[in-house]
Amino acid sequence: MSSLSWSDFVRGFKFHDHFFIHYKIGDIFSNVLTFVKYRDVFLLLYF
């Protein structure tokens, strides 16, 4: 029983780590997209 809950804990931890990494990559990607979008607006306004 103890080994089963330990493997469940490890699996949950790996899943959480994987999800967190994907979430951070998505966050950075959306920030870059927002920056590019507003940069285009900035260039249109000022040039």
ABEGO torsion letter per residue (X at the ends): XAAAAAAAAAAAAAAAAAAAAAAAAAAAAAAAAAAAAAAAAAAAAAX
